[in-house]
Amino acid sequence: MIPTTFFQPLENSRPYLKLAAEGFAGTGKTFTTALIAIGLHKKIHSDKPIVYYDTERSLKALKPLFDKSGINVLVRESRSLKDLVESIHLCEDGAADILVIDSITHVWESFVESYRREKKRTFIQFQDWGILKPKWKRDFSDNLVQSKLHILFTGRAGYEYDHEMNEATGKKELIKSGIKMKVENETEYEPDIVLLMEKLKEFNGNKLTLKRQCLVIKDRTTLIDGKVFSNPKYKDFSKAINLLLDGEHKDSEIVETSDTFEDYSKEIYMKKTAKEIALEEIQGVLVSLWPGQSAKEKKMKIDILDAVFNTTSWKAVEKSSLKTIEHGAVIFKRFKNDVLDYYKDCAEMGNDIDLNAIWDIIQNAVLSLGSPAVKKAS
């Protein structure tokens, strides 16, 4: 019977907007996110200020825009990840419903630089990313996703590069293959909507005009995914935003079952130990029957190994599966008992030991118990 509390009905229990805008300088990232923040503020009927985490100290230019909308704006000027996390928590505690980060690129760069200085590095080493990336995910990405807050952030764009073969020269050349936000690589996976802002120049006769173009490169609702807007306004995104906000916040009461590795580690250890024991048992049989190191005895041991495992390489046997080795150990035990009985019969009857008889014994053991079928060592 399926537990009734294990599964939950599908519903929007976190109706908060998470939106990112990326682009090069002058493409309208800051202005567009400001328009979205103002529209969102009106949409949710917020009576709280909009909080800006301002890393560029240039927000003063947008003061008339917010004044015209009658919205109070509070600012924290910093590039520290720790200050940003504190800003998120203060907003959640009631300081604001909407937080705008402009830009996240400076926070990421400051975060990496602080680590470099603390560790006295001239450059970030490969193993350092194993510390930086998990901490960024825990402190920023997880807070972004889980916060009971509408969060908008901008990020500076950078080019992605790849190598392509030049057919004329026959050499690989570095080419621009795309655009990405200059931040930790997985950060762009977190927002519900991601915008790519571009600045376009248009000539009409001798007159030059500029316009800002927005390409929606990610939209989880799919309502505006791939759409292009010129000089975008809040209404261009409202259809998707309305759907993302259509829900009621509910704190999850579901307790996740933690993944544990102790049992698996114990299983690996037990398998390793069992394999070592089976290998020692096989070696014990060979040594007990042929304890010497003469050429004849060495050859006998190798031939017997080949007859059972179909390989003369002890290394190949060691690399075999536990099941194969344990099955081989059973054959060797049977072989040893039968050979010892044969030796006893020869001694009692005064007969010489016949090697052909020993070969018959090993072949009978393999036939009756089945071959482990180890492949020949390559």
N, C-alpha and C positions, 0 to 999 in steps of 0.2 A: 504494500500500500504506500502511495506517495505521500510524504508529509505535507500537510496543507500550508504550513508556514514557510516551507523552503522556497517556493516560487511566489512572486508578487505580481499583481496586475501591472501592465505597462502604463505608466503615467509620467507626466512631466512634474517631478517633485523638486526640481531645481530651476525655476524659471528666471534665470539670470543671464544677461547678455555677456558673452566673452568675445570680443572682436579685436582684430589686429589689422593695422595698416602699415605696409612697407613701401619703400620707394627711395629714390635718390634725393639729393638736396633740391628743394624748391618744387617738389611735385605735389604739394598740398596735403601731406599726411596730417600735420597738426591742425590745419584749418578744417579738413573733412571730419576728423574725429571730434573736433569741437562742435561742429554742426550736428553730428550724431548724438553727442552727449546732451546738447540742448534739447533736441527732439525727444530723446529718451527721457529726460527730466520731466518734460511736459506729459509724455505718454503715461508715466507711472504716477503722475501727480505728486512728485516729491516736494516736500517743504524744507529739505535740507540742502546745504551747499553741495556743489560739485568739488571734489578734492582732486587736485593735480599734483602728481609727483613729477616735478619739473627738473630734468637733468640738463637742460640747455639754457635755462634762465632767460627765456625769450617769450614767456607767456604774456608779459605785459602788453604786447602788441595786440592781443585778442581781448583786452579788457573792455573796449567799447562794444564788442559783439555780445559779451555776457551782460554788460550793463543794459543794453537794448532789450535783452530777453528777460531782464529782471531777476537774474540768477546770481547768487553770491558764490564766489569761488575762493576756496582755501588752497594754499600752496605749500608744499614741502620741497625745498630746493636741496637736492642731494643726489649722489650717484651710488650710495651704499645699498647693498642688498638687504642688510640688516634693517636700515631705515625704511626700505620699501615694505618689508614684511611687517614692521610695526605699523606702517600706514594702513596696510590691509586690515590688520586687527583692530585698529582704532576706528576705521570706517565701519567695520562689522559691529562694533560696540555702539554705534549710533552717530558717529560724526558725519557720515554721508551714505547715500545709496549708490553713488556712482564715483568710481575712481578712474582717472585717466593717467596713464604712465607715458611720458614723452621725454626721452625714448628709452626703450628697454635695452637698446644696443649699448648705451653708456653704462648701464647697470652691469651688464654682462662683462664688458671690458674692464670696468673698475674691479669687479669681483675677481677676475682672472689675474689682474695686475696686483691686487692686494695679496693674493696667494703667492705670486712670484716673489714679491718683496719679502714676505714673511719667511719663505723657504730659501731666500737669498739665491734665487735662480737667475741666470742670465737669459734663459728661455724655458718655456714649459716643456717638460719631458713627457714621453708617452705614458708612463705609469701615473703621472699627475692627473690625467683625465679620469682615472678610476676614482679619484677623490672629488674632483671638481664637478663632474657631471651628476653623480648621485646627490651631492649637496645642493646643487642648483635645482634639481628635480624636486627634492624634498622641501626646500625653502621657498622656491618661487612657483614652479609648475603645479605642485600639489595644492598650494594655497590658492592659486589662480582658479583651479578647477573646483575645489571644494568650498570656496568662500560664498557666503550668502550676500553677494555683492555684484553689481554690474561693473565689469572691468574692461576698459578699452586701452590698448597700448599701440604705440608706433614703434617702428624699427627701421634703421637705415638699411638700404639694400646693398648687396654686394654681388659680384659676378661669380658664377660657378664655372670652373674650368675643366676641360677634358682634353685628352690627347687624340688626335686624328691623323691618319696617314696621308701625307701629301703624295699623290700619285706621280707628280712630276719629278719630285726629288727623292722619293722613296723613304723619306724620313718622317718621324712623328712630330707633329707640331702642336703647341698648346693653343687651344681655341676657347672662346667663351661659349659655354653650352647652356647657360640659363642664368636666372636671377634668384637669389635667396636672401632672407633676412640675416643680418649680421648679428647673430645671437647663437646660443647653444642650439645645435642642429634639430633637436626634437621639440623645441619650444613651439614651433608653428603647428604641431599636431594638436595643441591644447584648445585654441579658440574655436568657436562655432563658425565664425565668419572671418576670412582673411582677404584683405584688399591689396591690390598692387596699384600704386599710384604712379602716373607718368606725366611729364610736362611736354606738351606738344606745341610746336611753332607752326603757325599758318600764315602764308602770305596772300594777301588780297590786293593785287596790283603792287604798289610800293609800300603798302601798309602791313606791318607785322603784328600779329595778334597771338596771344598765348592762351592756352586752355589746359585745364587739368583733367586728365582722363583716368577713370577708375575701372579696373578689371577685377571682377569678383573671382578669385582663384580658388576659393573654398567656401562652400555654404552647405552646412549639414542639412538644412531644410530642402535644398535643391531648388527652391523657388526663384533664386536669383543667381544660381551658380553659373559662371561663364558670362554673365551679363556685363556690358560695357556702358558706363555712364560718363557723360561730359559734364565737368564742373558739378560733381555730385552733391545732392542734398539729402536730408534725412529721409524724405519720402521715397527716394529710390530704394532704400533698404528696409522700409517700414513693413513690407509684406513678410519678409523673413523674420524680422525682429518680433512682429506680432505673434508669429507662431512659436518662437523660442520663449516668449513671455507668457504663453497661454498655459498656465498651470498654477499649482499651489505648492509652496514650499513645505516639505515634510522631512524632518530629520529621520534618517534611516535607522531602524532598530534591528537591522539584520546583522548578526554576528558572523563574520567570516571565519571559516575553519583555517587555522594556520597550517601552512605547509611545513612539515618537519622532515629532517634528513637523518635522524639518529638511527631509525630502523634500517634505512637504506645503507648507511655506512656500516652498520652491524652485519647486514646481509653480504655486502662486498667483502668484509673481513672474514666472515665464515666461509664464503666460497673460496677465497684465497687460501685459507688454512686447510680446507678440505682438499684442494688441488695439491698443496705441498705434501699432505699426508699420503695421498694416492701415489704421487711420484716417488716418495720415499719407499713406499711398499713395493713398487715395481723394481726400484734399484735394489731393495733388500732381497728380492727373489733372485735376481741375476747374480748378486754377490754371494749369496748363500750357496747357489748351485755351482758357480765358477768363481771362487774367491781369488784365484791367482791372476797374474797380469801377463801370462804368456800370450804369444801371438795367437795360439790356437783358442785360448779361452776368450780373448778379446773378440776374435772373429765370431765365436759362438754367441756371445752376448749381442753383438751387432746383428747377426743373422736372425736371432730370436726376436729382437726388437722390430726388425723389418717384417717378419712373419706376422706379428700382431698388429703393428701400426702402419705397415706399408711405407715405412721410412727408416733410414739408417741414421737420421739426425735426432739427437736427443733434444736439441733446441726446438725442433719442429714439434716434438711431443710436448714439451713444456708450454708451447704457445697454443696448444689445442684446448678445446673447451673442457670444463670440469666434467661434463657428462662423458665425453670421449675418454678422458684419462681414467675416470672411475671405472668405466666399463673395461678398459684395458687392464686395470689392477685386478679385477675379478678374474679375467682370463689367466693372468700370471699366477694368481693364487691356485687356481684349478690346475694349471700346468705344473706348478711346484709340487703339489700333493701327488699328482700322477707320476711325476718323474721320481720322487722319493719312493713311491711304491714300487716302481720299476727297478730302482737301485736295490731295494730290499729283496726283490724276487731274484735279481741277478746274483746277489751275495749268497742267498740261501741255496741257489741251484749251482753256484760256482761258474756262472756264465760271465763272459766279458760284456762290457757295456757297448751297445751298438748305437752309433749316432743316428742311423736311419730310424731306429725305434724312437729316439727322442724327437725327431722331426715328425714322426707319426703322432706322437703325443701332443705336440703343440698345434698341429693341424686339426686334430680331433677337438681340442679345446676351443679353437677359433670357430670351427664348424658348428659345434654344439651350442656355443654361447653367442655367436655372431661377431663379425669383425667390427672394431671401432671405426674403420674406414677413414683413417687419417690420410690426407693427401701427401704425396711425395714432397719433400722439401725442395723449394725452387732454388 
